[in-house]
């Protein structure tokens, strides 16, 4: 920790009665015991705050980040800085936090620039950070590596998710600066190679504050516009890029919002950022990477002259092939006719033998003979059915008679035949089993073996 305006440490002194009225260590008079000045906590804390803020108004601190729990909803960052011997609370306010390109995380070695501030109500001091740099690596490089690791874990760099670029697109979308050299280079190459292509430009700021939002909005706008077009008039491929520059100039194409807009695009994307040696994350997630904007235009559209030459060559190849086929066909036709004659004679001989064999088989399979055989068999089967059916009916009749006898023995009517009867209470018809269930005047019905009697109860005993 480097410090400015350090307060010198003064040696301790023994103060006697004679020195009580002498100047103190800081030039002030020490009052006698009876007239001593008593500080309030607020006064002490306020004086300490002034000393700390004046002493550590600008300070660089090297430490390790700990106790970081993510950004506060306000956008502020709160964490601790620690080394082997101490811990220092730290705060990065939202205005400074938005300039930090890399991800703050626990365990990260950093060098911070800021000032010491003391919070009066709690009497606690902290470092208010204005700048943060990762130790041993540039902040942009660290941010780049962190984002690449995150996106790679999601599979955004996988070759299998990349789409094929159409060979001869009729409509090409371009996302770049409207005033930059990249757009001029793309249009110049496209006009030279295949002037029939239709170009749709969605201009965007490609550098500086707001560039990442502008680029992602331009990509999304072209996709939304494309969805509104008829199927045959849609954009076939999208070129996203800009000319070369420093890492800071190209940084918008390393921002996560731009990378995810490219991944979400339904139109195949060609990334064309910078020069041959420049690589951005946009290059890694795009369906095709071009080293320059001009190279992107060359990859997307074939040269019209080359296509014409190829077509002429194909036409010549087709003519030669047809001529060779015609000559070969004539020779083959004569040979084929000769073979047909030989095969026809052989087929006739084979057919005559087959016809004779078939005639003999037909005699054996004469339907008249087969009908007589089937008729005799049907008569025999009918006789067997009659015999078996008669036997089955006799068995069932015997069983039925046996069941009737058994039911007759169990019938209550047989009991009535021996002089017994059944009495029912009217009108409900309950069976009377106990004389106490009746009263004088009740109507009753008595069931006999033959017929029944309706009567009225005169007396119950």
ABEGO torsion letter per residue (X at the ends): XBBBGBBBBBBBBBBBAAAAABBBAAGBBBBBAAABBBBBAAAAAAAAAAAAAAABABBBBBBBBBGBAEBBAAGBBBBBBBBAABBBBBBBBAAAAAABABBBBBGBBBBBBBBBBBBAAAGBBBBBBABBBBBGBBAAAAAAAAAAAAAAAAGAABAAABBBBBABBABBBBBBBAABAAAAAAAAAAAAABAABBBBBBBBBABEBGAAAAAAAAAAAAAAAAAABBAAABBABBBBEBBBEBAAAAAAAABAAAAAAAAABABBBBBBBEBAABBBAAAAABABBBABAAAAAAAABBBAAAAAAAAAAAAAAAAAAAAAAAAAAAAAAAAAAAAAAAAAAAAAAAAAAAAAAAAAAAAAABAAAAAAAAAAAAAAAAAAAAAAAAAAAAAAAAAAAAAAAAAAAABAAAAAAAGBBBBBBOAAGBBBABAAABBBGBBBBBBBABEBBBBBBABBX
